[in-house]
Amino acid sequence: MKKLYKLLMAAVLITAMALPVVAAPSPEAETRSTKVTASNSNVIPAEPSKELSDEVARVTSDAQVLKDLNVPSDAHLAAVVDVSFSGTIPVGGQSVEFDVSAFAKKGDLVYILHRQPTSPYTWEVVGQTVVGDNLKATGTFTSFSPVAFMVVDASKVRSAGVRAPRTGEY
């Protein structure tokens, strides 16, 4: 009787552990467009099209693309925005600060990805920031087009092995 009871309890525990995985949303379902406020008056963020959101979801869920961009595999897509700029971009690029408080918290690591404006539409990392008290992330752009924000949770930043560029801290 004890063996039957143990077998039944093991089956219940295995099923209970599997339920959160089944209930978790797929990476595509997590993809959402979030308004991101930029602090430069010449920068105009706009909601991306469904096609662009789908493309970003596809690209940012590709492990090889993330590896090529040096973005940790535990980063998740937090927001997508289509950015345009009115004016002349200076040599060396235009620095733009984004308010990321809608999807990141202090200590999170935020990667700002930018899609090149011409074919073959490759992606590049234009900013990488450990979010501070001001909840802002900065990227430097040489052209403007779709931008994706990838976030590594603060609890995973140390395991990602990424240090803050200026302070060298996790």
N, C-alpha and C positions, 0 to 999 in steps of 0.2 A: 504494500500500500504506500509506503514511504517513497519508493521509486516512482510510482505513478504520480504522486503529489509533486515530487521534485521535477519530473518531466513536464507536468502541467505548468508549474511556476516558471520554468525556463522558457517555455513557449510564450507565456504571457509577457515576460520581461523582454524577450526578443522583439515581439510585436510592439510593445510600448516604446522601445528604443527606435524602431523604424518609423513610427508615426510622424515625428517632427520633420524627418527628411522628406516624407511624402507630402507633407503640408507646406514645405518651403516653396516659395515662388521660384519660377525659372529665371535665369538671368535676363531674358527678354522681357519678362513681366516686370522686373525691377526697373527697367529702363524707363525713364520719364524725362520730360522736358521741365526744367526748372528755371524760372526767371533768375538771372544773375545780374546784380547791379554792378556796373563798372564805374570807376571813379574819374575816368578821363572824359571830358565833355564832348570830345570828338568821336567817342565809341558808342555805337548803337547796338545793344543786344536785342535779338528778336527770337521768337519761337521758331524752331526748325520745322521743316516739313516731316511728314511721316516717313518718307523715303530716307531722308537723312538720319532720322532717329534709328531706323532699322539698320542702316549701314553702320552707324556708330556702334550699335549693339553687337553686330556681327564682328566688326573689327576688334572691339575691346574684349570680346570673349574668346578671341583666337590666342592661344598660349604662345605661339611662335611670334606673333606681332608684338605682344607684351614683352616677351624676352628681348626682341630686337630693340625695343624702345627703353629697355632697362626699367620697366615697370613691374613691381612684384606681382606674382600670380594671385595673391590674396587681395589685390586692389579691386574695388567694384566701381562700376559706372554709376556716378551720382547725378550728373546733369549734362545736358546737351544744350548749346545755345549757338545761334548763328550770329556772328559778330561782323559788323561793317564799320568802316572808319571814314570820316569825311576830313580830308586834309592831306598833307604830304607826310609820308612816313620818313622820319629822319634816318640818315645812314646809321646802321647799327641796330635799328628797330625802334618800335614804339613800346614803351613799358605801360602796361595796363594793370590796374589793381582791381580785383573782383571781390565782392562781398560774398563769402561762401557760407554764411551763417545758416542758410536754409538746409544744408546737407552735410556740414562738417562741424566738428567741435574742437575746442582747444586740445592740441596734442595730436590730432589726426594729421596724416601726411597726404597732401593734395597734389596730384599731378595735373597739369594743364596741358592737354593735347590739342594740336592744331592740324587741320587737314590742309595740305598744300593745294593752292587754287587751280593748278593745272594738272592734266593727266600725267601720270597714272594715279594721282590723288593719294600720295603716301602721307603718312602721319608723322609728326614730330612732337617731342616734348618741349614746350616753350617756357615752362615754369614748374618748379617743384618746391613745395613749401611745407614745413611743419607749422600748422596753424597756431598762432599765438592768441593773446587776449583780444586782439582787434578783429579776429575771425575773417581775415583777408588773405588772399593769395595773389601773387603777381606773376604775370607772364610778359615776355618780350617778343613782340610780333614784327616780322618783316613783311607780312601780308596778312590780310584779314579774311576769314571765312569760318567754316564751322569749327567750334571749340567743344571739346569734351572734358569733363572733370572726373578723374579717377581718384578714389579715396581709399587709403589704408587706415583702418581703425587704430586709434591711439594705442590700444592694448596689443596690437600686432606690429607696431612701428619698429620696436627693438628687434623682433624676430625677422623683419624684412631686411635688417642690416643697413638701413639708410640713415645717414646722419644729416643734420641740418647743415646747409652749405657754409654758413658763416661761423656758427658757434661750435660745430663738430659734435653737438649733443644729439641724442636720439630723439 
